[in-house]
Amino acid sequence: FELVSFSKHKKKPSNNPDQFQTIKQDQLSVDMKKARFEVYKFSKSDLNFSNRQKNNVELAIQLGARPPKREAKNYKKLKAEKKVEADIKEENKYFKEISRNFKTKMENKRKNHSRKLMNFKSKENGILNAYGKAKQKSIMKSKR
């Protein structure tokens, strides 16, 4: 009877400089994460209790926890809030419409006034006042 023992083959460490650099970079990134977390914890120590609780919840969410559910509201109160918001929205819409109409009326008055001035000036000056304008139909007939 003979006793035979098997052992796994051990890999030789490679002398690749690229591999050492990647290992160092990984260690550096882990150290940076730890340092960032330490700074975060230190800054949290200055907060008051309620802000610290909110901060803890945010940190837990960042680390993968589920966010807390929204607070439940009474349906009647929620409905009243929505109605107030809708009324405010309706008022704003009404005021915008009024201001838009008022602006367009004022612009039209300005435009009409400027058009009247242009027409008046064009009638006063120019050679066409004495002779009039040629109509397009009469020109077309004479060319044929």
VENTA-V545407 format. One record per backbone hydrogen bond with DSSP energy under -0.5 kcal/mol. NH is the residue of the N-H (numbers start at 1). CO is the residue of the C=O. Records with the same first field share a line. If there is no record, write none. Layout:
NH: CO  CO
//
This chain:
4: 2
20: 16
21: 17
22: 18
23: 19
24: 20
25: 21
26: 22
27: 23
28: 24
29: 25
30: 26
31: 27
32: 28
33: 29
34: 30
35: 31
36: 32
37: 33
38: 34
39: 35
40: 36
41: 37
42: 38
43: 39
44: 40
45: 41  42
46: 43
47: 44
52: 48
53: 49
54: 50
55: 51
56: 52
57: 53
58: 54
59: 55
60: 56
61: 57
62: 58
63: 59
64: 61
65: 60
78: 74
79: 75
80: 76
81: 77
82: 78
83: 79
84: 80
85: 81
86: 82
87: 83
88: 84
89: 85
90: 86
91: 87
92: 88
93: 89
94: 90
95: 91
96: 92
97: 93
98: 94
99: 95
100: 96
101: 97
102: 98
103: 99
104: 100
105: 101
106: 102
107: 103
108: 104
109: 105
110: 106
111: 107
112: 108
113: 109
114: 110
115: 111
116: 112
117: 113
118: 114
119: 115
120: 116
121: 117
122: 118
123: 119
124: 120
125: 121
129: 126
130: 127
131: 127
132: 128
139: 135
140: 136
141: 137
142: 138
143: 139
144: 140
//
